[in-house]
């Protein structure tokens, strides 16, 4: 996963700066930032679709998928802290 490839080294670096911040939190923030960028890209790509019904379906389906996937990633990442 791309966010973990970038977020894990950054989390090690922030761990030295902010010891109270768990490295899993940095990975979770990176996942959330990735879904924001992904939803913005979905919105920009949907501008090329002429039909309003198809555009709404495209945005809802892909945006919903990304949000559900991100919730799963964040839950999996933060589950270590909740044990």
C-alpha positions as CSV (number, residue, x, y, z in Angstrom):
1,X,0.0,0.0,0.0
2,X,1.4,3.4,-1.1
3,X,0.3,5.3,2.0
4,X,2.1,2.8,4.3
5,X,5.3,3.1,2.2
6,X,5.3,6.8,2.8
7,X,3.6,7.0,6.2
8,X,5.8,4.5,8.1
9,X,9.1,6.4,7.6
10,X,7.3,9.7,8.3
11,X,5.8,8.1,11.5
12,X,9.3,7.1,12.7
13,X,10.5,10.7,12.1
14,X,7.5,12.2,13.9
15,X,8.0,9.7,16.8
16,X,11.4,11.4,17.5
17,X,9.8,14.9,17.4
18,X,6.5,14.1,19.2
19,X,6.9,11.0,21.4
20,X,3.3,11.2,22.6
21,X,1.9,10.8,19.1
22,X,1.7,7.1,18.2
23,X,3.1,6.1,14.8
24,X,-0.2,4.4,14.0
25,X,-1.9,7.8,14.2
26,X,0.4,9.2,11.5
27,X,-0.4,6.2,9.3
28,X,-4.1,6.8,9.9
29,X,-3.8,10.5,9.1
30,X,-2.0,9.6,5.8
31,X,-4.9,7.2,4.9
32,X,-7.4,10.0,5.5
33,X,-5.3,12.5,3.5
34,X,-5.2,9.9,0.7
35,X,-9.0,9.5,0.6
36,X,-9.4,13.3,0.5
37,X,-7.1,13.5,-2.5
38,X,-8.8,10.5,-4.1
39,X,-12.3,12.1,-3.7
40,X,-11.1,15.4,-5.2
41,X,-9.7,13.4,-8.2
42,X,-13.0,11.6,-8.5
43,X,-14.9,15.0,-8.6
44,X,-12.5,16.4,-11.2
45,X,-12.8,13.3,-13.4
46,X,-16.6,13.3,-13.1
47,X,-16.6,16.7,-14.8
48,X,-16.2,15.0,-18.2
49,X,-19.4,13.0,-17.8
50,X,-22.3,14.8,-19.4
51,X,-25.3,12.9,-18.0
52,X,-26.2,14.1,-14.5
53,X,-27.5,10.7,-13.4
54,X,-24.4,8.9,-14.5
55,X,-22.2,11.5,-12.9
56,X,-24.0,11.2,-9.6
57,X,-23.8,7.4,-9.7
58,X,-20.0,7.6,-10.6
59,X,-19.3,10.0,-7.7
60,X,-21.4,8.1,-5.1
61,X,-20.1,4.6,-6.1
62,X,-16.4,5.5,-6.2
63,X,-16.5,8.0,-3.3
64,X,-18.4,5.5,-1.2
65,X,-16.0,2.7,-2.0
66,X,-13.0,4.9,-1.1
67,X,-14.5,6.0,2.2
68,X,-15.4,2.5,3.2
69,X,-12.0,1.2,2.3
70,X,-10.3,4.1,4.2
71,X,-12.5,3.4,7.3
72,X,-11.3,-0.2,7.1
73,X,-7.7,0.8,6.8
74,X,-7.9,3.3,9.7
75,X,-9.7,0.8,11.9
76,X,-7.1,-1.9,11.2
77,X,-4.3,0.6,11.9
78,X,-5.7,2.0,15.1
79,X,-6.9,-1.4,16.4
80,X,-3.3,-1.8,17.7
81,X,-3.8,1.2,20.0
82,X,-7.2,0.0,21.3
83,X,-6.0,-3.3,22.6
